Amino acid sequence: MSIRRLPEHLVNRIAAGEVVERPASALKELVENAIDAGATRIAIKLAGGGIDLIEVSDDGCGMDRDEMGLALERHATSKLPDDALEAVSTLGFRGEALPSIASVARFTLESRVRGADGWQRVVDNGRLESEGPAALPPGTRIRVERLFEKVPARRKFLRSGRAEYAACVDVVRRLAMARPDISFSLEHEGRRALGVQGGETGPDRVAALTDRALAENSVGIDFEREGVRLGGVAGLPTFNRGVADHQYLFVNGRPVKDRLLAGAVRGAYADVLARDRHPVVALFLEVPSDAVDVNVHPAKTEVRFRDPALIRGMIVSGLRRALDEAGHRSVQRADPVALGNWQSEPLATAAELALGALADTGGSDMPMPASRQSTVWDRKPGFTMPPPMARAEPAWAPPPETVSYPLGVARGQVAKTYIVAEAQDGLVIVDQHAAHERLVLERMRRAMDGGGVARQALLLPEVVELDESACDRLETRTAELVEFGLELERFGPAAMLVRATPAMLGNGDVKALVTDLADELAAYDETLSLKERLDHVAATMACHGSVRAGRVLSVAEMNALLREMEITPHSGQCNHGRPTWVKLAHGDIEKLFGRK
């Protein structure tokens, strides 16, 4: 079989298989071209989830008649003035997008340079159908209609219109997030789905495109190391989602989906987030152009770093430093369902109040309504309610002021589990076990940084029986566990001898502690780094050394816990990612009593 040169239209269709996978990928290429053209406003219209219509209009530099012809040829681009591919600074540079899209759809390109007349070219599935003058403002307008209509093998792999539309919105959201200086609008079937104005700050644009509540439940990031800069916003650990669809990563202004970056985010939140929850983050990396390769895939959504360890370490360090500065902050949004569970007494009507007063004085023989026979107003003549037996005790000293304490001053304990404190702006409820668990973990970390955790030798060493594989796992980690203050040695094939425990844990359940540690090592022994495994070990120990639910605390103990929370990093969530405290603001309390 002889070798032949493929015809141009077939080459374009082959390229389209890589560049134009679905409507969202075609839309991404068109919007990126508009950004590279210097647009300040980009308007997008969709129909049928982008399958029937994609229209992108911009006010960029535009193209003249000759440039429009070149733009529809493969590997013709204005974005590489020389051969320095490693120095590319634009989103697009391969010169494949427009001819690839035009080869699998009806493609209309209209453009006008300022000070000149507009021009139009119509290409139907790779064949030039018509061209001529066009009336439009300076800039470019592109319409893509009936995508893959004449390529049924590709069209049948498209998902539903709703799913394709969701993918298109995600693409626009990411590109708009990367360029807060540009105005974006998106319409689908005549309905406005997205609209942001240019000139916003980065955090404001991120919040506008994700969740408005992110602005008050996030921390800013600004970190630089060895010529690489990391910026953006990171949601508090308690401001999380069930899926990782709100993690936005950008490299030199380019939206990317990179396993290295996603893994670094997961590692940074490892000990402050529940395992089945995902953080909300938008990270912007600025890397020297010669330290990153953006020419890995035709879709340009993947990148490759020259020093991946530096990038991963920087993301982990930057996120953890920002979360450390968040201190005791936690998401504070009143749950409508929880508030709805508060039950209020039904208000008596004026007539019922009058009847109740007459009944108390014997002034009426009228029978009480059946609906009120079980209420406090249903009293027999001459009967009086006994006064309440409780009485207020005199205070030995005036209660402390709440102004200077973010978490307030302890007023009591509920169910021997929750501390109730009064703050200046509301009522704070603290889960004593979850909060103390985090405090113990942070103490252990500080002790590790200072050379190790102090040990408390047991008067009588305790034998803990386990299965042989669990003992094997613990035996291989005895040197690491000693640094945490836990001294173990093998005691036969199916038992471990405990000689010392961490002093800060007190007199806990030694058997339960060792058993849980063996389970943790089984779950994480192979999948995590040594540092991450040690973090899990510390978290397990902290859980066993913390104040348990059901323990009665004195007011002094409760206030001491609150004060330590206020100065301890990550104290807004426990070691498993759950919040340690919630606040019922004054406005929420007023709503419960019908004042608002």
Beta strands, then each sheet from edge to edge (+ up, - down):
strand 1: 41-47
strand 2: 53-58
strand 3: 106-112
strand 4: 118-124
strand 5: 127-134
strand 6: 139-145
strand 7: 183-188
strand 8: 191-196
strand 9: 218-225
strand 10: 228-235
strand 11: 240-241
strand 12: 247-251
strand 13: 254-256
strand 14: 278-279
strand 15: 281-286
strand 16: 292-293
strand 17: 304-305
strand 18: 409-414
strand 19: 418-423
strand 20: 426-431
strand 21: 455-465
strand 22: 487-490
strand 23: 495-502
strand 24: 581-585
sheet 1: 5+ 4- 3+ 6- 2+ 1- 7- 8+
sheet 2: 9+ 10- 15+ 12+ 13-
sheet 3: 11+ 14-
sheet 4: 16+ 17-
sheet 5: 18+ 19- 20+ 24-
sheet 6: 21+ 23- 22+
end
